[in-house]
Amino acid sequence: MKKIKNAEHLRSEKMRLQVKEFELEKKLRNDWQEIREKMEPKNHFNHASEGHEFNHWLVNGLSIAASTLTKTILQKAGEQIEDRAEKGIDYISQRFNKFLKRKK
């Protein structure tokens, strides 16, 4: 990290870090959405049943139940990841502010 020489440089560095934070959060959300879609049980079931004829009510019911359960689990995991990411960003922000106050 370069030395910050004046207030203008500090503002530009702060803006750069905010933009980077926004981009990383966006990438995290996109990656999480992609993982969530890949883990949908209906996708696994469709892949496994290619070339076979499964029209039984029990199979359909189990597919719906597995899909609902997986969706709930992934939603909770996503919330936990978001909470931890927010806490991490807050922690880094606090450390950065503390560092800047120390430099004054």
N, C-alpha and C positions, 0 to 999 in steps of 0.2 A: 504494500500500500504506500502510495506517495505521501510525502509530508504535506499537510494542509497549511498554506502560508497566509491566507486571508479569509475574510468572511465570504467573499464571492466564491472562492474555491470551495469552501465548506458547503455552501448552498448547492453548488453544482455536483459535488460529491454525494450529498444527501439525495439529490434528485436522481442521480445515477443509481444509487443503491435502492431507492424506491421503485424505479423502473425494473431493476433486476429482480427485486422481490416479487413484483407483480407478474413478471414473466415466469418465474419459478413456480409461483402458486398456480398459474394458468396451466403450466406443463403438468404439475402434480394432479390437478383436477382432470385433465385430459387422460393422463396415464391411468388414473384410478377408474375413470369411466370405461376405458378400454378393457381393463382387467375385469371390471364388473360384467361387461358384456360377454367376455370370453368365458366367464365362470357360470353363466346362466345355464341351468340344467337342461333347458329346452334345446340349447345348442349342442350339448353333449348327447342328448337323446336323439336329436335329428341326425347327428353324425353317426351314431351307433346303429340307427335303424335304416340307414340308406340301403336300398335294395330289398328291404323286408316290408311286409305288410302288417302293421300293428294297429288294429282298430278296436282293440278291446277296451271297455270302459275302465277296467282296473288299471291298465297301463296309462291311460289318459289321466286318471285321478292321481296316480302316483307321480306322474310328470308335473301336474299342477302343484301338488303338495311340495315336491322337491324344489320347484321353482320359487314358491312362496317362502319356504324356509331359507333357501340360499339368498334370496333378495333381502330378507330381514337381517340375516347374519352379515351380509356385505354392507348393508346400510349402517349397521352399528359399527362395523370395523371402519368404514369410511368416516363416520363421525369421530371416532377415536383418533384416526390419523389426522383429521383436520384440527382437532383440539391440540394434539401434540405438536403439529406444525405451527399453530398459532403461539403456543407456549414457547417453542424454540425461537420463533421470530421475535417475540416479546423479550425473551432473555438476551438475544443478540442485540436488540435495540437498546436495552438497558445498559448492557456492557459497553456499547459504543458511546452512548451518552455519558456514562461514567468516565470513560476514557477521554472524551472531549473536555469534560469538566476538569479533569486532572491536568490536562495540557494548558489550561488557561492560567 
